[in-house]
Amino acid sequence: HTIPLAYGVPFVDYAIRFALGERAGIITVSEENSASQRYCFSDKEQVGKTTLYIPPDKPPTCEFFSWYIKRDEVIRPVICHPDRLGQAISIGESPEEATQRADEAVRFMMRNFTTA
């Protein structure tokens, strides 16, 4: 998700096409944005609890978001990649703006995330 958002070019799609022997034509960069990916982490109080509600709404400051955890799952301590709760990817005119927007998106995601 990050590369197409930053450059407007689906590099992974092109790599698959090339691997299959297809031709993609001339590849041109159509955009130049800064992109930032941030993750949702559980806090110590949430570990061991069960998820009750996972907000479905896309944060207004991101282009892509996803939750890794599902409803009724028990939250584990974060010791590896799959233990994170979710992610948000944002773009901006500068790296700082993209990072600020992604941080805001993660806060938005976690605001209504509930456990018991």
Backbone torsions as a table, in degrees:
resi	resn	phi	psi	omega
1	HIS	NA	-34.9	-172.7
2	THR	-67.4	-47.1	-176.8
3	ILE	-62.2	-48.1	177.6
4	PRO	-61.8	-36.0	178.4
5	LEU	-67.3	-38.4	-177.9
6	ALA	-75.8	-38.8	-171.6
7	TYR	-120.1	-8.4	-178.7
8	GLY	72.8	17.2	-178.6
9	VAL	-124.7	123.7	178.7
10	PRO	-82.1	75.5	-174.5
11	PHE	-57.7	-39.0	-179.4
12	VAL	-64.7	-42.7	176.9
13	ASP	-59.5	-43.2	178.4
14	TYR	-63.8	-41.3	179.5
15	ALA	-61.2	-41.1	178.2
16	ILE	-64.7	-44.5	178.4
17	ARG	-59.5	-46.1	178.7
18	PHE	-61.2	-41.0	180.0
19	ALA	-63.7	-29.7	179.0
20	LEU	-87.7	2.9	178.5
21	GLY	85.0	8.2	178.8
22	GLU	-84.8	162.5	176.9
23	ARG	-109.1	144.4	-178.1
24	ALA	-109.4	-7.1	-177.2
25	GLY	81.5	-161.3	-178.6
26	ILE	-79.7	129.2	178.8
27	ILE	-98.4	122.6	177.5
28	THR	-125.7	142.7	176.5
29	VAL	-77.3	121.8	-177.1
30	SER	-99.6	-14.4	-179.6
31	GLU	-142.6	159.3	169.9
32	GLU	-140.7	96.3	177.9
33	ASN	-117.4	158.6	167.8
34	SER	-88.5	140.3	179.4
35	ALA	-125.6	146.6	179.4
36	SER	-139.7	136.1	178.0
37	GLN	-115.6	128.8	178.6
38	ARG	-128.8	153.5	-175.3
39	TYR	-115.2	153.2	173.4
40	CYS	-93.7	123.2	178.3
41	PHE	-114.1	146.8	174.7
42	SER	-76.6	152.4	173.2
43	ASP	-97.9	170.7	-174.3
44	LYS	-58.3	-34.4	-178.1
45	GLU	-70.2	-23.0	-178.3
46	GLN	-85.6	-23.7	-176.7
47	VAL	-61.2	131.2	-179.3
48	GLY	90.6	-10.8	178.8
49	LYS	-90.0	165.1	-179.4
50	THR	-101.5	138.5	178.9
51	THR	-72.2	133.6	177.3
52	LEU	-105.6	-41.5	-176.5
53	TYR	-141.5	130.1	176.5
54	ILE	-118.7	111.7	-176.2
55	PRO	-58.4	128.7	-178.4
56	PRO	-86.4	-12.3	-172.7
57	ASP	-76.0	136.5	176.4
58	LYS	-72.8	128.6	176.6
59	PRO	-59.6	140.2	-177.1
60	PRO	-67.3	-17.1	-176.8
61	THR	-100.5	17.3	178.7
62	CYS	-134.1	160.9	178.1
63	GLU	-97.4	-26.8	-179.4
64	PHE	-145.8	140.2	173.2
65	PHE	-148.2	156.6	174.6
66	SER	-156.2	152.7	174.2
67	TRP	-104.1	135.3	176.3
68	TYR	-90.2	-25.9	-176.7
69	ILE	-95.4	152.3	179.7
70	LYS	-114.1	164.7	177.1
71	ARG	-60.9	144.7	178.7
72	ASP	71.5	10.3	174.0
73	GLU	-88.9	149.0	176.0
74	VAL	-86.2	132.8	-179.0
75	ILE	-78.7	127.7	179.1
76	ARG	-101.6	159.2	173.2
77	PRO	-63.3	148.0	-178.5
78	VAL	-82.0	106.1	176.5
79	ILE	-124.3	-7.7	176.7
80	CYS	-155.7	169.1	-174.9
81	HIS	-48.4	-48.9	-176.8
82	PRO	-67.1	-11.6	-179.5
83	ASP	-80.0	-12.6	177.1
84	ARG	-68.0	153.2	-176.1
85	LEU	-82.1	-35.1	-177.6
86	GLY	-175.3	-172.2	-178.2
87	GLN	-151.1	159.3	173.6
88	ALA	-140.3	140.6	176.5
89	ILE	-123.2	126.9	-179.6
90	SER	-126.9	158.8	174.9
91	ILE	-121.6	161.7	178.3
92	GLY	-160.6	175.0	179.3
93	GLU	-73.3	-21.8	179.4
94	SER	-138.3	162.6	176.0
95	PRO	-58.2	-37.3	-179.3
96	GLU	-65.5	-42.3	179.1
97	GLU	-66.0	-42.1	178.8
98	ALA	-62.0	-42.8	179.1
99	THR	-65.0	-42.9	178.5
100	GLN	-61.4	-43.8	-179.8
101	ARG	-65.4	-39.5	178.7
102	ALA	-68.2	-40.5	176.3
103	ASP	-61.1	-42.4	177.5
104	GLU	-62.6	-39.2	179.4
105	ALA	-63.3	-42.7	178.8
106	VAL	-64.0	-42.1	177.2
107	ARG	-61.1	-41.3	177.5
108	PHE	-60.5	-45.1	-179.4
109	MET	-62.1	-42.4	-175.0
110	MET	-80.6	-15.7	-175.8
111	ARG	-56.5	-43.2	-177.5
112	ASN	-109.9	8.7	176.7
113	PHE	-69.6	123.0	-175.9
114	THR	-125.0	149.3	179.9
115	THR	-133.5	166.2	175.2
116	ALA	-145.0	NA	NA
